[in-house]
Amino acid sequence: MASIATQANAVVEFIDRAARSDRRTVIGIAGPPGSGKSTLAEAVVQQLNHRAGDSDHAALLPMDGFHLDNELLLQRDLLKRKGAPETFDVGGLYELVVSARTDVGDIHYPLFDRALDRALVDAGLLRSTTSIVVFEGNYLLLDAPIWDGLTELFDATVFLKPSLETLEKRLMERWLGFGFTPEQAALKVHENDLKNARLVLEHSGVADLTLGEKA
């Protein structure tokens, strides 16, 4: 894989070309679980802010804040599939992207707390002075009802496309790092994560910029 720094540089240059002067610039970075999109998005925002000398010039808004509560997933028999498209509040996400484009004031939005395994309402703050908003998530380009309406709201989109072999390795390392046994980790990877990864890889629209694996 190309280094995060190299990919971040490419995305920042790409954002420069897509930047708006009449409103916030809204960017979508998508990719399957384990693709490194969160790390890339963080690096991009840090680089934009460092260059501008302003910590609020760009902001990162993760899609994870729209996870549905575990209690609701349990009622719908979806808890084992947490992370699949149907386990997110896509309507709420859509409204946030619209607000990021059009609202001129401060905007509160939900953030996901991994320790608590739930979303915290209004935990994030997008300031009125922020010029560039970077959304990141698995399904930002998904070709499915409501999700497919997001694409036209982004001024530019980026898609990370590693191989399934790379994703499997990273996802196993992720769950082992959280203290799962090899058997537990393998179950989560093969019964949930890789199913979601294949869905993203096979049913996402074409991004303006695609970053894949390089020798």
Buried (B, 14 or more C-beta within 10 A) or exposed (E): BBEBEEBBBBBBEBBEEBBEEEEBBBBBBBBBBBBBBBBBBBBBBBBBBEEEEEEBBBBBBBBBBBBBEBEEBEEEEBBBBBBBBEBBBBEBBBEBBBBBBEBEEEBEBBBBBEEEEBBEEEEBEBEEEBBBBBBBBBBBBBBBEEBBEBBEBBBBBBBBBBEEEBBBBBBBEBBBEEEBEEEEBBBBBEEBBBBBBEBBBEBBBEBBBEBEEEE
